[in-house]
Structure formats: structure tokens, C-alpha cells
């Protein structure tokens, strides 16, 4: 993959700001993305699409939990007879 498909730390900061603006949520919801190298799977100090997706998904899940949300949704079901 080319460098154009990677986000370095500065690019990740800009991405976080834009994503939070689009989703209308505080920047704190995504935490310090650029300092979280756990998701830099190949050790390149930049994030490809998959690494960025997993990083954002993790932080959104943690933010959801911090707000008291459940991670498992229970959807009520009824039969046709009901």
C-alpha cells in the first residue's frame, strides 16, 4: 500500500477532529488516538484503513460504555400469532 493510504500521527489528529465534528461528539470520545500504538499492527508509526477502523471502533465502544450504554442489544421478538 502507498503512503497516501496511511495516516501518520498528525493525519490521525485531523481525522479525529473531522470525525468528531461529523458525528457531533466531543473529541474526548476518541481519546488520544495518535498515542495509541497498540493498533499500529505493522509497526510503521502510521495507520492504514484497517488499523484506523479498529482503533476508532475500540474508542467508540469505550466511549459508549463510559456513557452507561450496553454493548449487547436485546431486540424483543414476537411470532406472527402474537
C-alpha positions as CSV (number, residue, x, y, z in Angstrom):
1,X,0.0,0.0,0.0
2,X,1.1,3.5,-0.7
3,X,1.7,6.3,1.8
4,X,-1.4,8.1,0.6
5,X,-3.4,5.3,2.2
6,X,-1.7,5.8,5.6
7,X,-2.4,8.3,8.4
8,X,0.6,9.5,10.4
9,X,0.1,10.9,13.8
10,X,-0.8,14.4,12.5
11,X,-3.2,13.0,10.0
12,X,-4.8,10.9,12.7
13,X,-5.3,14.1,14.8
14,X,-7.0,15.8,11.8
15,X,-9.1,12.7,11.1
16,X,-10.2,12.6,14.8
17,X,-11.3,16.2,14.7
18,X,-13.2,15.8,11.5
19,X,-14.9,12.6,12.6
20,X,-16.0,14.1,15.9
21,X,-17.3,17.1,14.1
22,X,-19.3,14.9,11.6
23,X,-20.6,12.7,14.4
24,X,-21.3,15.7,16.6
25,X,-19.5,14.3,19.6
26,X,-16.7,15.6,21.8
27,X,-13.1,15.0,20.8
28,X,-12.6,13.3,24.2
29,X,-14.8,10.5,22.9
30,X,-12.0,9.2,20.8
31,X,-9.3,9.8,23.3
32,X,-5.6,10.2,22.3
33,X,-5.7,8.2,19.1
34,X,-2.3,9.3,18.0
35,X,-0.6,8.0,21.1
36,X,-2.2,4.6,20.9
37,X,0.3,2.5,19.0
38,X,-1.4,-0.8,20.1
39,X,-3.3,-0.7,16.8
40,X,-0.2,0.0,14.7
41,X,-0.1,-3.7,13.8
42,X,2.8,-3.4,11.3
43,X,4.9,-1.0,13.5
44,X,5.1,1.6,10.7
45,X,4.1,4.5,13.0
46,X,1.2,5.2,10.7
47,X,-2.2,3.7,10.4
48,X,-3.8,2.1,7.4
49,X,-7.5,1.8,6.8
50,X,-7.9,-1.4,8.9
51,X,-5.8,-0.1,11.8
52,X,-7.7,3.2,11.8
53,X,-11.0,1.4,11.7
54,X,-10.1,-0.9,14.6
55,X,-8.7,2.0,16.6
56,X,-11.8,4.1,16.1
57,X,-14.2,1.2,16.8
58,X,-12.4,0.4,20.1
59,X,-12.6,4.1,21.3
60,X,-16.2,4.4,20.3
61,X,-17.1,1.3,22.2
62,X,-15.2,2.6,25.3
63,X,-17.0,5.9,25.0
64,X,-20.3,4.2,24.7
65,X,-19.6,2.1,27.8
66,X,-18.4,5.3,29.7
67,X,-21.8,6.8,29.0
68,X,-23.5,3.8,30.5
69,X,-24.5,2.1,27.3
70,X,-24.9,-1.7,26.9
71,X,-22.7,-3.5,24.4
72,X,-25.3,-6.1,23.7
73,X,-28.7,-5.2,22.4
74,X,-31.7,-7.3,23.1
75,X,-34.4,-7.0,20.5
76,X,-37.8,-8.2,21.5
77,X,-39.3,-10.7,19.1
78,X,-42.9,-11.9,18.6
79,X,-44.3,-14.6,16.5
80,X,-46.9,-14.0,13.8
81,X,-49.6,-15.4,16.2
82,X,-48.7,-12.9,18.9
